[in-house]
Amino acid sequence: MIKITPDPPQDRTITHTVEKLFGPLDCNNRPLFTVRQGIAIEDALVNVVMLLNCAEATGWDAAEHLEFNDKALAFAMIQSVGSARALVEALLESVEV
């Protein structure tokens, strides 16, 4: 039997991080960095906002030193980072209410 309406999503409340390896690989082909398991979601989101602020500032600085065609790529990156930062900040503000 085919359902017209799918089942409602299960409650998947995110409260903490899981371990996540990332970054360049070492000589054994393992990532050099990791996000530790168990970091509270609010702490993780606050750090994401700080990282996105840095990325946005770097993009603006780079855009000032690029030629016209390259500036479009930098501005696209800045817009993406700014959108991601705004989304995370909106999540954080909803927790504070």
C-alpha positions, -999 to 999 in steps of 0.1 A, spaced: 0 0 0 13 34 -9 8 62 17 -3 96 4 10 113 35 44 103 49 49 94 86 58 125 107 95 129 114 108 113 145 119 136 173 156 142 166 165 169 191 202 178 188 219 184 221 255 175 217 281 169 189 294 136 178 330 131 170 338 144 135 372 141 118 382 168 93 410 187 77 441 178 57 453 142 59 485 130 77 510 105 63 487 77 74 457 92 55 439 103 86 425 138 91 446 160 114 417 176 133 385 165 151 354 180 166 351 163 200 320 143 210 298 158 236 301 195 230 268 213 239 249 225 208 249 261 220 287 261 225 291 246 190 268 271 174 286 301 191 319 289 177 304 284 143 292 321 144 328 332 153 343 311 125 318 324 100 325 360 111 362 353 104 355 338 70 333 368 61 359 393 71 385 373 50 362 374 20 357 411 22 395 417 25 401 394 -5 374 411 -26 391 445 -21 423 431 -37 408 412 -66 400 420 -102 364 426 -113 356 390 -124 372 375 -94 353 398 -71 320 382 -81 333 349 -67 344 365 -35 310 383 -31 292 350 -37 313 334 -10 306 364 14 268 361 7 269 323 15 289 328 47 266 357 57 235 336 51 249 307 71 259 330 100 224 346 101 208 311 102 230 300 131 224 333 149 187 329 144 189 294 160 209 307 189 184 336 195 155 311 195 173 292 223 176 324 244 139 332 242 
